[in-house]
């Protein structure tokens, strides 16, 4: 389900959710209505467009208590609303412009139990969150990263392409990923372009989410009601 407060958000985000036919159905509702009036029967996930950056903590808590994950999409994110969102039980927080290309994949991911945070929000820091509630896209960590075995990778991707996206998913910039791999930034950009083409993804975020779904045991692309 898509909950938004204005026609532009309903149209823009609705189109993003319906693209590629990854979701079996997408309902819409005016987010200003009382939650009791939202048609939540058989809803697997709620994508909630924020109004002027305000986090509807009460609604998010109620949805979480009902077992319906809420994926919040907005602009102007700062540490305070991020902390409020995750403390209320949000399944993810995305930057609106960045989310457009991978919103359907993000909805599938949170419906499958992942917690998501747009990579560009990692520098906001979320010290108030317990470790168990850390976003599914983790913060960078020091030390060597485990090698990925080629047999574990999506069949169309090379080991290096998977390694590049593992670093990007960990929050590294293109330049940082290049430094970690001892290659040039242009080489990393080339790998990114190849991965987006092979996966049919429109953004880095969507590619990361698709790769997470492919690597999860027993999971592939799904159809859910949103």
Z-matrix of the N, CA and C atoms (Angstrom, degrees):
N
C 1 1.455
C 2 1.526 1 109.84
N 3 1.335 2 116.04 1 140.72
C 4 1.458 3 121.94 2 175.25
C 5 1.519 4 108.70 3 -107.80
N 6 1.320 5 116.87 4 121.81
C 7 1.461 6 122.60 5 177.61
C 8 1.522 7 108.41 6 -112.49
N 9 1.307 8 116.88 7 119.58
C 10 1.462 9 121.11 8 -178.59
C 11 1.521 10 108.99 9 -144.40
N 12 1.333 11 115.21 10 160.65
C 13 1.454 12 120.29 11 -174.37
C 14 1.514 13 113.94 12 -101.82
N 15 1.334 14 117.92 13 -8.17
C 16 1.462 15 119.27 14 -177.68
C 17 1.522 16 110.25 15 -141.10
N 18 1.338 17 117.32 16 153.40
C 19 1.471 18 121.20 17 -177.77
C 20 1.523 19 113.79 18 -58.97
N 21 1.343 20 117.41 19 -35.81
C 22 1.462 21 119.80 20 -179.51
C 23 1.522 22 111.39 21 -62.65
N 24 1.336 23 117.03 22 -44.02
C 25 1.461 24 120.38 23 179.09
C 26 1.517 25 110.88 24 -66.17
N 27 1.334 26 116.85 25 -41.05
C 28 1.458 27 120.25 26 178.53
C 29 1.525 28 110.80 27 -60.48
N 30 1.330 29 116.50 28 -41.20
C 31 1.466 30 120.64 29 -179.03
C 32 1.525 31 111.47 30 -71.82
N 33 1.339 32 116.25 31 -49.22
C 34 1.465 33 121.30 32 -175.86
C 35 1.525 34 111.73 33 -64.70
N 36 1.332 35 116.43 34 -52.39
C 37 1.459 36 120.27 35 -177.54
C 38 1.534 37 111.06 36 -73.71
N 39 1.330 38 116.49 37 -32.49
C 40 1.460 39 119.17 38 176.85
C 41 1.512 40 111.73 39 -62.45
N 42 1.321 41 116.71 40 -42.34
C 43 1.468 42 120.40 41 177.65
C 44 1.520 43 110.98 42 -63.18
N 45 1.342 44 116.60 43 -40.30
C 46 1.465 45 120.75 44 179.39
C 47 1.522 46 111.04 45 -64.07
N 48 1.326 47 117.37 46 -38.90
C 49 1.465 48 120.60 47 -179.78
C 50 1.525 49 111.90 48 -70.14
N 51 1.322 50 116.73 49 -35.00
C 52 1.468 51 120.04 50 -176.19
C 53 1.524 52 112.84 51 -82.54
N 54 1.319 53 116.79 52 -16.58
C 55 1.459 54 119.47 53 -176.33
C 56 1.521 55 110.79 54 -62.68
N 57 1.313 56 116.54 55 133.51
C 58 1.458 57 121.83 56 177.84
C 59 1.517 58 113.87 57 82.70
N 60 1.330 59 117.16 58 -3.87
C 61 1.468 60 121.18 59 177.84
C 62 1.521 61 112.80 60 54.94
N 63 1.348 62 116.74 61 37.15
C 64 1.461 63 119.63 62 179.20
C 65 1.524 64 112.11 63 -78.58
N 66 1.334 65 116.74 64 -24.98
C 67 1.465 66 120.73 65 179.51
C 68 1.524 67 108.97 66 -103.54
N 69 1.318 68 116.25 67 138.39
C 70 1.458 69 119.61 68 -176.41
C 71 1.519 70 111.89 69 -69.75
N 72 1.325 71 117.66 70 -29.54
C 73 1.464 72 121.17 71 178.47
C 74 1.515 73 109.11 72 -160.37
N 75 1.326 74 116.13 73 147.02
C 76 1.465 75 121.15 74 178.46
C 77 1.522 76 108.04 75 -129.69
N 78 1.325 77 116.50 76 107.94
C 79 1.454 78 120.68 77 174.23
C 80 1.524 79 108.79 78 -87.20
N 81 1.316 80 116.00 79 159.89
C 82 1.457 81 120.45 80 176.53
C 83 1.525 82 109.09 81 -129.62
N 84 1.329 83 115.33 82 152.53
C 85 1.456 84 121.11 83 178.84
C 86 1.519 85 108.72 84 -151.85
N 87 1.313 86 116.64 85 148.00
C 88 1.461 87 121.87 86 174.73
C 89 1.535 88 107.85 87 -73.37
N 90 1.314 89 116.80 88 116.60
C 91 1.461 90 120.62 89 -174.80
C 92 1.522 91 113.34 90 -66.54
N 93 1.346 92 117.38 91 -12.17
C 94 1.466 93 119.76 92 178.86
C 95 1.527 94 112.33 93 -81.81
N 96 1.334 95 116.59 94 -11.45
C 97 1.466 96 119.67 95 175.93
C 98 1.520 97 109.91 96 -70.00
N 99 1.329 98 117.88 97 151.33
C 100 1.468 99 119.26 98 174.03
C 101 1.523 100 110.61 99 -57.87
N 102 1.315 101 116.34 100 144.50
C 103 1.458 102 120.52 101 -177.21
C 104 1.530 103 111.54 102 -57.34
N 105 1.315 104 117.18 103 -29.72
C 106 1.466 105 120.58 104 179.52
C 107 1.522 106 112.40 105 -63.62
N 108 1.335 107 116.80 106 -18.32
C 109 1.464 108 120.55 107 -179.97
C 110 1.524 109 112.83 108 -97.13
N 111 1.331 110 117.13 109 0.15
C 112 1.463 111 119.50 110 177.33
C 113 1.527 112 109.14 111 -77.89
N 114 1.320 113 119.38 112 133.41
C 115 1.469 114 121.63 113 179.02
C 116 1.537 115 110.92 114 -78.61
N 117 1.321 116 116.96 115 82.42
C 118 1.462 117 121.91 116 -171.58
C 119 1.528 118 114.33 117 -92.34
N 120 1.331 119 117.43 118 1.06
C 121 1.459 120 118.00 119 179.66
C 122 1.529 121 110.28 120 -65.73
N 123 1.301 122 115.24 121 132.71
C 124 1.473 123 124.00 122 179.82
C 125 1.530 124 112.76 123 59.06
N 126 1.335 125 117.24 124 31.15
C 127 1.464 126 121.85 125 175.36
C 128 1.523 127 108.72 126 -97.29
N 129 1.339 128 116.81 127 129.57
C 130 1.466 129 121.93 128 -178.22
C 131 1.519 130 112.83 129 -92.20
N 132 1.322 131 117.44 130 -26.65
C 133 1.462 132 121.31 131 -177.87
C 134 1.518 133 108.68 132 -158.39
N 135 1.336 134 116.60 133 146.71
C 136 1.468 135 122.04 134 174.80
C 137 1.517 136 108.40 135 -114.98
N 138 1.319 137 116.41 136 123.04
C 139 1.464 138 122.31 137 171.67
C 140 1.522 139 106.31 138 -95.43
N 141 1.316 140 115.69 139 117.33
C 142 1.471 141 121.27 140 -171.85
C 143 1.526 142 110.29 141 -113.98
N 144 1.328 143 115.92 142 113.96
C 145 1.464 144 121.30 143 176.62
C 146 1.522 145 109.05 144 -80.35
N 147 1.318 146 116.55 145 125.25
C 148 1.459 147 120.52 146 -176.94
C 149 1.520 148 111.16 147 -78.02
N 150 1.322 149 115.28 148 146.15
C 151 1.453 150 122.03 149 177.86
C 152 1.518 151 109.27 150 -101.07
N 153 1.347 152 114.97 151 110.76
C 154 1.469 153 121.73 152 179.45
C 155 1.523 154 112.16 153 54.73
N 156 1.317 155 116.01 154 36.77
C 157 1.458 156 120.46 155 175.62
C 158 1.509 157 115.77 156 74.92
N 159 1.338 158 118.09 157 6.13
C 160 1.464 159 120.56 158 -178.19
C 161 1.523 160 110.06 159 -85.52
N 162 1.325 161 116.39 160 129.08
C 163 1.462 162 121.65 161 179.64
C 164 1.526 163 109.17 162 -90.01
N 165 1.336 164 118.71 163 118.86
C 166 1.469 165 121.05 164 177.94
C 167 1.521 166 110.39 165 -78.82
N 168 1.324 167 115.89 166 76.76
C 169 1.460 168 120.91 167 -171.19
C 170 1.526 169 112.63 168 -58.31
N 171 1.327 170 117.07 169 -39.66
C 172 1.466 171 119.59 170 -178.45
C 173 1.514 172 111.20 171 -63.03
N 174 1.332 173 117.11 172 -43.01
C 175 1.464 174 120.98 173 179.38
C 176 1.524 175 110.79 174 -65.80
N 177 1.330 176 116.60 175 -41.61
C 178 1.467 177 120.20 176 179.68
C 179 1.523 178 110.49 177 -63.17
N 180 1.340 179 116.55 178 -41.90
C 181 1.469 180 119.92 179 178.67
C 182 1.523 181 111.45 180 -62.96
N 183 1.333 182 115.97 181 -41.81
C 184 1.458 183 119.74 182 -179.63
C 185 1.530 184 111.07 183 -65.07
N 186 1.326 185 116.33 184 -42.48
C 187 1.464 186 120.23 185 177.86
C 188 1.526 187 110.96 186 -62.40
N 189 1.341 188 115.78 187 -44.25
C 190 1.465 189 119.82 188 -179.89
C 191 1.518 190 110.80 189 -62.08
N 192 1.324 191 116.74 190 -40.65
C 193 1.462 192 120.75 191 179.65
C 194 1.523 193 111.38 192 -64.76
N 195 1.346 194 115.73 193 -29.20
C 196 1.463 195 120.70 194 179.10
C 197 1.520 196 112.29 195 -86.26
N 198 1.342 197 116.51 196 -0.10
C 199 1.457 198 120.27 197 178.91
C 200 1.508 199 113.83 198 80.51
N 201 1.339 200 117.48 199 19.02
C 202 1.469 201 121.65 200 178.51
C 203 1.528 202 108.31 201 -108.03
N 204 1.327 203 118.84 202 109.63
C 205 1.465 204 120.01 203 -178.66
C 206 1.521 205 111.64 204 -67.52
N 207 1.329 206 115.56 205 142.53
C 208 1.460 207 121.75 206 178.87
C 209 1.521 208 109.90 207 -112.95
N 210 1.316 209 115.63 208 126.05
C 211 1.459 210 122.63 209 177.20
C 212 1.525 211 107.15 210 -107.98
N 213 1.337 212 116.69 211 114.64
C 214 1.463 213 121.52 212 -174.60
C 215 1.524 214 110.61 213 -94.81
N 216 1.324 215 115.24 214 133.30
C 217 1.466 216 121.29 215 -179.08
C 218 1.525 217 108.05 216 -124.75
N 219 1.325 218 115.99 217 125.35
C 220 1.457 219 118.55 218 -178.41
C 221 1.508 220 112.48 219 -162.53
N 222 1.309 221 115.80 220 -172.66
C 223 1.467 222 122.33 221 178.44
C 224 1.524 223 108.24 222 -126.87
N 225 1.321 224 115.95 223 165.96
C 226 1.456 225 120.83 224 175.90
C 227 1.518 226 113.88 225 65.57
N 228 1.338 227 117.09 226 32.26
C 229 1.464 228 120.12 227 -179.77
C 230 1.525 229 110.83 228 -63.32
N 231 1.337 230 116.38 229 135.36
C 232 1.462 231 122.63 230 171.00
C 233 1.528 232 107.35 231 -128.76
N 234 1.311 233 116.52 232 176.46
C 235 1.460 234 119.36 233 -176.76
C 236 1.527 235 112.28 234 -58.91
N 237 1.339 236 117.25 235 -42.28
C 238 1.474 237 119.26 236 -174.00
C 239 1.529 238 112.71 237 -61.25
N 240 1.353 239 120.19 238 -51.83
C 241 1.461 240 118.09 239 178.37
C 242 1.525 241 113.36 240 -65.77
N 243 1.335 242 117.90 241 -30.92
C 244 1.463 243 119.81 242 176.24
C 245 1.528 244 110.76 243 -63.17
N 246 1.328 245 115.71 244 -46.89
C 247 1.462 246 119.43 245 178.91
C 248 1.525 247 110.75 246 -62.19
N 249 1.346 248 116.16 247 -41.03
C 250 1.466 249 119.92 248 -179.74
C 251 1.522 250 110.68 249 -64.35
N 252 1.337 251 116.20 250 -39.93
C 253 1.461 252 120.30 251 -178.40
C 254 1.522 253 111.20 252 -64.20
N 255 1.337 254 117.28 253 -50.38
C 256 1.463 255 119.90 254 -177.43
C 257 1.526 256 111.44 255 -71.64
N 258 1.331 257 117.27 256 -32.76
C 259 1.459 258 119.50 257 176.94
C 260 1.524 259 111.15 258 -65.01
N 261 1.339 260 116.70 259 -31.22
C 262 1.457 261 121.07 260 179.11
C 263 1.521 262 112.27 261 -78.31
N 264 1.343 263 115.97 262 -12.81
C 265 1.459 264 119.27 263 178.52
C 266 1.510 265 115.09 264 108.40
N 267 1.344 266 118.11 265 15.30
C 268 1.461 267 120.54 266 178.41
C 269 1.518 268 110.65 267 -61.22
N 270 1.319 269 115.78 268 144.51
C 271 1.462 270 120.80 269 178.51
C 272 1.521 271 111.84 270 -85.87
N 273 1.322 272 117.24 271 -17.80
C 274 1.455 273 119.09 272 179.48
C 275 1.512 274 111.92 273 -175.53
N 276 1.344 275 114.82 274 158.99
C 277 1.462 276 122.36 275 178.07
C 278 1.520 277 107.98 276 -134.23
N 279 1.318 278 116.41 277 123.17
C 280 1.455 279 121.34 278 -177.74
C 281 1.520 280 110.78 279 -124.72
N 282 1.326 281 115.38 280 149.23
C 283 1.460 282 121.67 281 172.59
C 284 1.517 283 107.92 282 -79.30
N 285 1.303 284 116.50 283 130.45
C 286 1.467 285 120.17 284 -171.37
C 287 1.525 286 113.36 285 -54.12
N 288 1.324 287 118.76 286 -52.18
C 289 1.459 288 120.61 287 -177.94
C 290 1.512 289 112.88 288 -61.64
N 291 1.328 290 116.38 289 -40.89
C 292 1.466 291 121.06 290 -179.23
C 293 1.515 292 111.13 291 -70.88
N 294 1.332 293 116.53 292 -31.75
C 295 1.461 294 120.47 293 -174.30
C 296 1.515 295 113.03 294 -73.65
N 297 1.324 296 117.84 295 -23.77
C 298 1.463 297 120.24 296 -170.27
C 299 1.523 298 112.73 297 -54.91
N 300 1.326 299 117.42 298 -41.22
C 301 1.452 300 119.94 299 -176.44
C 302 1.509 301 115.01 300 -76.43
N 303 1.335 302 117.89 301 -12.83
C 304 1.458 303 119.35 302 -177.10
C 305 1.507 304 113.40 303 -136.72
N 306 1.330 305 116.57 304 25.95
C 307 1.460 306 119.53 305 -173.16
C 308 1.523 307 111.96 306 -67.85
N 309 1.329 308 117.72 307 -40.96
C 310 1.466 309 119.58 308 179.68
C 311 1.523 310 110.49 309 -63.75
N 312 1.335 311 116.75 310 -42.04
C 313 1.467 312 120.16 311 178.42
C 314 1.524 313 110.73 312 -64.84
N 315 1.338 314 116.65 313 -37.31
C 316 1.459 315 120.06 314 178.44
C 317 1.525 316 110.85 315 -65.67
N 318 1.328 317 116.56 316 -40.87
C 319 1.461 318 120.05 317 178.20
C 320 1.518 319 111.17 318 -62.00
N 321 1.332 320 116.65 319 -42.21
C 322 1.463 321 120.64 320 177.17
C 323 1.522 322 110.89 321 -62.33
N 324 1.329 323 116.01 322 -39.55
C 325 1.463 324 120.08 323 -177.33
C 326 1.527 325 111.51 324 -65.32
N 327 1.334 326 117.77 325 -46.42
C 328 1.464 327 118.86 326 -178.59
C 329 1.523 328 110.88 327 -70.72
N 330 1.328 329 116.97 328 -31.59
C 331 1.463 330 119.53 329 176.05
C 332 1.516 331 111.24 330 -65.81
N 333 1.345 332 116.09 331 -23.97
C 334 1.469 333 121.31 332 178.80
C 335 1.519 334 112.59 333 -90.04
N 336 1.340 335 116.54 334 1.17
C 337 1.461 336 119.57 335 175.51
C 338 1.509 337 115.90 336 107.14
N 339 1.343 338 118.00 337 -0.69
C 340 1.466 339 120.45 338 178.23
C 341 1.527 340 110.19 339 -77.40
N 342 1.341 341 115.50 340 155.10
C 343 1.462 342 122.29 341 171.04
C 344 1.519 343 107.07 342 -114.87
N 345 1.335 344 116.48 343 130.33
C 346 1.455 345 120.87 344 -169.69
C 347 1.520 346 112.81 345 -121.81
N 348 1.325 347 114.15 346 147.99
C 349 1.455 348 121.40 347 174.82
C 350 1.515 349 107.53 348 -145.68
N 351 1.328 350 116.75 349 129.30
C 352 1.464 351 119.52 350 177.55
C 353 1.522 352 109.73 351 -55.24
N 354 1.338 353 117.88 352 134.30
C 355 1.467 354 120.35 353 -178.70
C 356 1.521 355 113.71 354 -52.90
N 357 1.328 356 117.85 355 -36.65
C 358 1.461 357 119.07 356 -177.38
C 359 1.527 358 112.98 357 -70.57
N 360 1.347 359 117.13 358 -8.42
C 361 1.464 360 120.47 359 177.99
C 362 1.519 361 112.60 360 -94.29
N 363 1.322 362 117.42 361 -4.60
C 364 1.460 363 120.03 362 -176.29
C 365 1.520 364 112.25 363 -61.44
N 366 1.350 365 116.80 364 -30.72
C 367 1.467 366 118.72 365 -177.95
C 368 1.527 367 112.34 366 -74.86
N 369 1.339 368 117.53 367 -6.48
C 370 1.470 369 118.80 368 176.84
C 371 1.530 370 110.38 369 -71.82
N 372 1.337 371 116.05 370 -30.71
C 373 1.454 372 120.66 371 179.99
C 374 1.510 373 111.42 372 75.07
N 375 1.323 374 116.33 373 138.97
C 376 1.463 375 121.19 374 -179.79
C 377 1.527 376 109.36 375 -131.66
N 378 1.343 377 118.13 376 65.99
C 379 1.458 378 120.20 377 -174.80
C 380 1.511 379 113.81 378 -65.84
N 381 1.343 380 118.85 379 -20.50
C 382 1.450 381 120.73 380 -177.23
C 383 1.516 382 114.34 381 -80.67
N 384 1.332 383 117.97 382 -6.52
C 385 1.454 384 120.25 383 -176.95
C 386 1.519 385 111.61 384 -88.74
N 387 1.342 386 118.46 385 134.89
C 388 1.455 387 120.21 386 172.44
C 389 1.510 388 110.00 387 -61.68
N 390 1.339 389 116.54 388 154.34
C 391 1.465 390 120.28 389 -178.48
C 392 1.512 391 111.86 390 -57.70
N 393 1.334 392 117.52 391 -34.75
C 394 1.458 393 120.89 392 -177.73
C 395 1.521 394 112.12 393 -67.61
N 396 1.348 395 116.44 394 -17.39
C 397 1.453 396 119.30 395 -178.42
C 398 1.523 397 111.75 396 -106.31
N 399 1.326 398 116.86 397 17.37
C 400 1.459 399 119.70 398 178.65
C 401 1.515 400 109.32 399 -63.44
N 402 1.361 401 117.76 400 147.37
C 403 1.450 402 120.23 401 -179.57
C 404 1.515 403 111.68 402 -59.45
N 405 1.335 404 116.21 403 156.10
C 406 1.459 405 120.86 404 -179.45
C 407 1.520 406 111.17 405 -67.26
N 408 1.354 407 117.60 406 -27.66
C 409 1.453 408 120.81 407 173.63
C 410 1.514 409 106.38 408 -92.31
N 411 1.340 410 119.46 409 101.19
C 412 1.453 411 121.54 410 -167.95
C 413 1.513 412 113.96 411 -79.16
N 414 1.321 413 114.29 412 163.04
C 415 1.459 414 120.13 413 175.33
C 416 1.525 415 109.32 414 -73.48
N 417 1.368 416 117.82 415 154.53
C 418 1.451 417 119.95 416 179.10
C 419 1.521 418 111.01 417 -60.74
N 420 1.319 419 116.04 418 146.03
C 421 1.453 420 119.02 419 177.02
C 422 1.519 421 109.11 420 -130.54
N 423 1.315 422 114.80 421 150.33
C 424 1.456 423 119.93 422 -177.11
C 425 1.514 424 110.26 423 -75.37
N 426 1.342 425 114.82 424 163.43
C 427 1.457 426 119.36 425 175.90
C 428 1.508 427 112.06 426 93.91
N 429 1.331 428 116.64 427 167.32
C 430 1.461 429 120.65 428 -177.72
C 431 1.517 430 111.90 429 -66.74
N 432 1.312 431 115.69 430 147.58
C 433 1.449 432 121.38 431 177.21
C 434 1.525 433 109.07 432 -99.34
N 435 1.341 434 117.83 433 144.94
C 436 1.450 435 119.08 434 -179.34
C 437 1.511 436 111.51 435 -65.52
N 438 1.314 437 115.92 436 144.06
C 439 1.458 438 120.45 437 178.59
C 440 1.515 439 109.75 438 -73.47
N 441 1.328 440 116.17 439 147.14
C 442 1.450 441 120.99 440 177.62
C 443 1.524 442 108.45 441 -96.22
N 444 1.301 443 117.07 442 130.65
C 445 1.451 444 120.45 443 179.11
C 446 1.522 445 109.49 444 -76.74
N 447 1.338 446 118.82 445 135.36
C 448 1.459 447 121.20 446 -177.76
C 449 1.526 448 112.53 447 -55.47
N 450 1.363 449 118.36 448 -34.43
C 451 1.457 450 119.20 449 -177.87
C 452 1.517 451 112.74 450 -69.60
N 453 1.361 452 118.09 451 -14.07
C 454 1.453 453 121.00 452 179.31
C 455 1.522 454 112.40 453 -89.20
N 456 1.320 455 118.12 454 -7.30
C 457 1.450 456 121.65 455 -171.50
C 458 1.521 457 111.32 456 -88.60
N 459 1.348 458 116.85 457 156.12
C 460 1.453 459 119.04 458 171.07
C 461 1.517 460 109.20 459 -54.60
N 462 1.316 461 119.52 460 138.92
C 463 1.457 462 121.72 461 -169.49
C 464 1.514 463 115.77 462 -60.33
N 465 1.340 464 118.49 463 -24.73
C 466 1.460 465 119.49 464 -176.94
C 467 1.519 466 113.40 465 -88.80
N 468 1.335 467 118.55 466 -6.69
C 469 1.457 468 121.54 467 -175.36
C 470 1.522 469 111.52 468 -103.42
N 471 1.328 470 115.30 469 145.68
C 472 1.448 471 120.01 470 174.04
C 473 1.523 472 109.82 471 -82.31
N 474 1.330 473 116.16 472 163.49
C 475 1.461 474 120.37 473 178.42
C 476 1.525 475 110.98 474 -60.21
N 477 1.330 476 118.28 475 -38.34
C 478 1.452 477 120.96 476 -179.37
C 479 1.527 478 111.15 477 -68.95
N 480 1.332 479 117.66 478 -38.73
C 481 1.455 480 120.03 479 178.19
C 482 1.527 481 110.75 480 -62.75
N 483 1.317 482 116.18 481 -41.75
C 484 1.461 483 119.70 482 177.61
C 485 1.523 484 110.45 483 -64.33
N 486 1.330 485 116.88 484 -39.50
C 487 1.464 486 120.94 485 -179.46
C 488 1.525 487 110.71 486 -64.35
N 489 1.325 488 116.63 487 -40.92
C 490 1.461 489 120.78 488 178.41
C 491 1.522 490 110.24 489 -59.80
N 492 1.335 491 116.84 490 -45.87
C 493 1.460 492 118.88 491 -177.64
C 494 1.515 493 112.42 492 -73.73
N 495 1.313 494 117.64 493 -26.15
C 496 1.465 495 119.47 494 174.48
C 497 1.527 496 109.85 495 -64.12
N 498 1.331 497 117.14 496 -38.44
C 499 1.459 498 120.99 497 178.64
C 500 1.532 499 111.06 498 -70.41
N 501 1.319 500 116.74 499 -41.07
C 502 1.460 501 119.72 500 178.62
C 503 1.517 502 110.95 501 -65.47
N 504 1.326 503 117.15 502 -39.17
C 505 1.464 504 121.17 503 178.10
C 506 1.518 505 111.26 504 -65.50
N 507 1.339 506 116.50 505 -26.38
C 508 1.462 507 121.01 506 177.65
C 509 1.519 508 112.46 507 -80.12
N 510 1.347 509 116.94 508 2.45
C 511 1.449 510 120.57 509 175.00
C 512 1.513 511 115.57 510 99.04
N 513 1.333 512 118.21 511 1.98
C 514 1.454 513 119.97 512 -179.86
C 515 1.518 514 110.80 513 -76.24
N 516 1.316 515 116.10 514 147.67
C 517 1.454 516 121.24 515 174.58
C 518 1.522 517 108.99 516 -78.46
N 519 1.325 518 115.62 517 171.50
C 520 1.461 519 119.46 518 177.70
C 521 1.526 520 110.74 519 -58.16
N 522 1.331 521 116.78 520 -43.96
C 523 1.466 522 120.53 521 -179.64
C 524 1.522 523 111.31 522 -64.80
N 525 1.334 524 117.75 523 -40.46
C 526 1.463 525 121.07 524 179.71
C 527 1.522 526 111.32 525 -67.46
N 528 1.337 527 116.45 526 -39.19
C 529 1.460 528 119.66 527 177.55
C 530 1.520 529 110.33 528 -64.32
N 531 1.335 530 116.05 529 -40.16
C 532 1.464 531 120.17 530 178.45
C 533 1.516 532 110.81 531 -62.28
N 534 1.336 533 116.47 532 -42.95
C 535 1.463 534 120.45 533 179.11
C 536 1.528 535 111.15 534 -63.63
N 537 1.338 536 116.45 535 -41.62
C 538 1.462 537 120.61 536 -179.60
C 539 1.522 538 112.21 537 -63.68
N 540 1.331 539 115.83 538 -33.46
C 541 1.467 540 120.67 539 -177.57
C 542 1.527 541 112.44 540 -95.56
N 543 1.332 542 116.37 541 -2.32
C 544 1.468 543 121.16 542 -178.87
C 545 1.525 544 111.87 543 59.70
N 546 1.343 545 114.76 544 43.03
C 547 1.459 546 120.48 545 175.45
C 548 1.528 547 107.11 546 -131.04
N 549 1.308 548 116.43 547 175.32
C 550 1.457 549 120.23 548 -179.47
C 551 1.534 550 110.59 549 -84.05
N 552 1.335 551 117.52 550 154.99
C 553 1.471 552 120.11 551 175.79
C 554 1.525 553 112.54 552 -56.83
N 555 1.334 554 117.09 553 -34.96
C 556 1.470 555 119.28 554 179.55
C 557 1.518 556 111.35 555 -65.06
N 558 1.348 557 117.29 556 -32.40
C 559 1.470 558 120.46 557 176.81
C 560 1.525 559 110.49 558 -67.58
N 561 1.328 560 116.04 559 -41.60
C 562 1.467 561 119.64 560 177.31
C 563 1.519 562 109.99 561 -62.73
N 564 1.341 563 117.74 562 -43.54
C 565 1.462 564 120.84 563 179.23
C 566 1.517 565 110.94 564 -61.25
N 567 1.321 566 116.59 565 -35.87
C 568 1.461 567 120.53 566 177.93
C 569 1.526 568 110.97 567 -65.20
N 570 1.342 569 116.18 568 -43.61
C 571 1.469 570 120.01 569 177.30
C 572 1.534 571 110.53 570 -61.68
N 573 1.331 572 116.89 571 -41.92
C 574 1.462 573 120.90 572 179.51
C 575 1.525 574 110.18 573 -59.95
N 576 1.330 575 116.42 574 -45.68
C 577 1.462 576 120.87 575 -179.79
C 578 1.522 577 111.20 576 -60.76
N 579 1.343 578 116.37 577 -41.45
C 580 1.473 579 120.46 578 -179.74
C 581 1.522 580 110.71 579 -64.95
N 582 1.342 581 116.80 580 -41.60
C 583 1.462 582 120.46 581 -178.54
C 584 1.531 583 110.53 582 -65.61
N 585 1.327 584 117.28 583 -44.16
C 586 1.458 585 120.45 584 179.37
C 587 1.529 586 110.81 585 -59.18
N 588 1.326 587 115.93 586 -40.77
C 589 1.466 588 120.12 587 179.52
C 590 1.520 589 111.30 588 -67.28
N 591 1.332 590 116.91 589 -45.56
C 592 1.465 591 120.88 590 -177.01
C 593 1.524 592 112.43 591 -65.38
N 594 1.322 593 116.78 592 -36.51
C 595 1.466 594 120.79 593 -177.37
C 596 1.519 595 112.48 594 -90.21
N 597 1.332 596 117.19 595 -8.59
C 598 1.453 597 119.81 596 -176.77
C 599 1.514 598 112.30 597 68.50
N 600 1.336 599 116.44 598 30.25
C 601 1.460 600 121.70 599 -177.56
C 602 1.522 601 109.81 600 -96.93
N 603 1.332 602 115.62 601 150.34
C 604 1.467 603 120.19 602 -179.75
C 605 1.518 604 112.82 603 -99.12
N 606 1.333 605 117.43 604 -10.05
C 607 1.457 606 120.04 605 -177.91
C 608 1.518 607 109.62 606 -149.63
N 609 1.335 608 115.76 607 165.51
C 610 1.462 609 120.29 608 177.05
C 611 1.516 610 110.91 609 -62.24
N 612 1.344 611 116.01 610 -40.99
C 613 1.461 612 120.00 611 -178.67
C 614 1.523 613 110.81 612 -60.10
N 615 1.330 614 117.28 613 -46.19
C 616 1.457 615 119.84 614 -179.29
C 617 1.527 616 110.31 615 -63.38
N 618 1.339 617 117.88 616 -39.51
C 619 1.455 618 120.61 617 179.39
C 620 1.522 619 111.15 618 -63.59
N 621 1.332 620 117.44 619 -42.66
C 622 1.464 621 121.01 620 178.72
C 623 1.525 622 110.41 621 -60.80
N 624 1.328 623 116.74 622 -44.11
C 625 1.464 624 120.83 623 -178.54
C 626 1.521 625 111.23 624 -66.17
N 627 1.327 626 117.25 625 -41.49
C 628 1.457 627 120.69 626 178.59
C 629 1.529 628 110.78 627 -62.93
N 630 1.332 629 116.33 628 -40.40
C 631 1.465 630 119.93 629 179.18
C 632 1.525 631 110.56 630 -66.45
N 633 1.338 632 117.38 631 -36.77
C 634 1.462 633 120.06 632 176.69
C 635 1.521 634 110.55 633 -63.07
N 636 1.339 635 116.75 634 -41.52
C 637 1.462 636 120.06 635 179.88
C 638 1.524 637 111.18 636 -65.88
N 639 1.333 638 117.13 637 -40.68
C 640 1.462 639 120.81 638 -179.07
C 641 1.518 640 112.06 639 -65.15
N 642 1.348 641 115.66 640 -34.88
C 643 1.459 642 119.40 641 -175.77
C 644 1.521 643 112.70 642 -85.56
N 645 1.353 644 117.83 643 -13.32
C 646 1.464 645 120.14 644 -179.69
C 647 1.519 646 109.84 645 -74.24
N 648 1.355 647 118.92 646 134.48
C 649 1.456 648 121.93 647 -178.20
C 650 1.519 649 111.68 648 -57.95
N 651 1.325 650 115.10 649 126.94
C 652 1.454 651 120.48 650 174.27
C 653 1.509 652 114.63 651 72.35
N 654 1.362 653 116.63 652 12.40
C 655 1.455 654 118.39 653 -178.08
C 656 1.516 655 111.07 654 -116.58
N 657 1.277 656 116.70 655 141.77
C 658 1.443 657 123.35 656 172.34
C 659 1.502 658 107.45 657 -138.69
N 660 1.303 659 117.45 658 -156.26
C 661 1.452 660 119.76 659 175.28
C 662 1.511 661 108.79 660 -72.97
N 663 1.330 662 115.88 661 136.64
C 664 1.442 663 121.71 662 -173.34
C 665 1.506 664 110.69 663 -121.41
N 666 1.324 665 115.76 664 167.15
C 667 1.453 666 122.18 665 170.23
C 668 1.515 667 107.69 666 -117.13
N 669 1.323 668 115.68 667 122.66
C 670 1.459 669 120.99 668 -179.69
C 671 1.505 670 109.02 669 -129.82
N 672 1.320 671 115.05 670 163.38
C 673 1.454 672 120.28 671 174.99
C 674 1.513 673 108.70 672 -95.67
N 675 1.323 674 117.05 673 124.20
C 676 1.448 675 120.52 674 -179.18
C 677 1.498 676 111.47 675 -116.75
